[in-house]
Amino acid sequence: MANSVRLDAAAIEDLLNSPDGPVGGVIGELSEKAADLAKILVPVMNRRKWNPLYQYGPPGVTAASIRASGFRYNKLGQLYSGVNVNYGPTLFLQRPARQIHGPQYMFMSRALDIVTALG
């Protein structure tokens, strides 16, 4: 007795790449969690140290700009999402220049690591 399985390529594509599907739901939820964590982890400058001649906005402006990016598609048509922040999130993923001290600068990496660890 042989079993036969027929796969519907269009249905599989929709399952994996639709924002309304189960995969899209998980991707959206993880993006929101990463944005929430990044808002908690971002360093906020003390107002007394802030100088409008050198900083691009008042203390807290970076934290206020953090948000889930919403759904996008890559060149292969695959669904993804992420977290946006002023000046681009990649600035906050890597070690900063040596004149900037402290690991808190990499708050986006830390938020993504926590979301990954939580599953």
C-alpha positions in Angstrom: 0.0 0.0 0.0 1.6 3.2 -1.2 0.8 6.6 0.2 0.8 9.7 -1.9 1.4 13.2 -0.8 0.7 16.2 -3.1 2.2 19.5 -2.1 0.6 22.8 -3.1 3.6 25.1 -3.8 1.4 28.2 -3.8 -0.1 27.3 -0.4 3.3 26.6 1.1 4.6 29.9 -0.3 1.7 31.7 1.3 2.1 29.9 4.6 5.8 30.9 4.8 5.6 34.4 3.4 2.2 35.9 4.3 2.2 38.5 7.1 -1.2 37.1 8.1 0.0 33.5 8.3 1.5 31.7 11.3 5.1 32.5 10.2 4.3 36.1 9.7 2.7 36.2 13.2 5.8 34.8 14.8 8.1 37.2 12.9 5.9 40.2 13.8 5.8 39.2 17.5 9.6 38.8 17.6 10.1 42.2 16.0 7.8 43.8 18.6 9.7 42.0 21.4 13.0 43.1 20.0 11.8 46.7 19.8 10.5 46.7 23.3 13.8 45.3 24.7 15.8 47.8 22.7 13.8 50.6 24.3 14.7 49.2 27.7 18.4 48.7 26.9 19.2 51.9 25.0 21.3 54.2 27.1 19.8 57.7 27.7 22.2 60.6 28.2 21.9 62.6 31.4 20.4 66.0 30.5 23.2 67.9 32.2 25.7 66.3 29.8 23.6 67.0 26.7 24.9 69.8 24.4 22.8 70.7 21.4 25.9 71.6 19.4 27.2 68.0 19.6 24.1 65.7 19.9 21.4 65.3 17.3 18.5 65.5 19.8 17.6 65.7 23.4 18.1 62.8 25.8 15.7 60.0 25.0 15.4 60.8 21.3 17.0 57.5 20.3 14.8 55.5 22.6 11.7 57.3 21.3 12.7 56.4 17.7 12.9 52.7 18.2 10.0 50.7 16.6 9.4 47.5 14.8 10.0 48.0 11.1 7.0 46.2 9.8 7.0 43.5 7.2 9.3 43.6 4.1 10.3 41.1 1.4 13.8 40.4 0.3 14.8 39.9 -3.4 13.8 36.2 -3.2 10.3 37.2 -2.0 10.9 36.0 1.6 9.2 37.7 4.4 11.2 39.4 7.2 10.9 42.2 9.7 13.1 43.9 12.2 13.7 47.0 14.3 14.3 50.6 13.2 16.0 53.3 15.1 17.3 56.8 14.1 20.6 56.5 12.1 19.9 52.9 11.3 19.9 49.9 13.6 23.2 48.6 12.2 25.0 51.5 13.9 24.0 50.0 17.3 24.8 46.3 16.4 28.6 46.5 16.4 31.3 47.6 18.7 31.6 51.4 18.6 34.8 53.4 18.0 37.3 53.2 20.8 36.4 56.7 22.1 32.9 55.5 23.0 33.1 53.5 26.2 30.8 50.8 27.4 28.8 47.8 26.0 25.5 49.7 26.3 26.1 51.2 22.9 25.3 47.8 21.3 21.8 47.7 22.7 20.3 46.4 19.4 22.6 43.3 19.5 21.7 42.7 23.1 17.9 43.0 22.4 18.2 40.5 19.5 20.3 38.1 21.6 17.6 38.2 24.3 14.8 37.6 21.8 16.8 34.7 20.3 17.4 33.2 23.7 13.8 33.4 24.7 12.7 31.7 21.5 
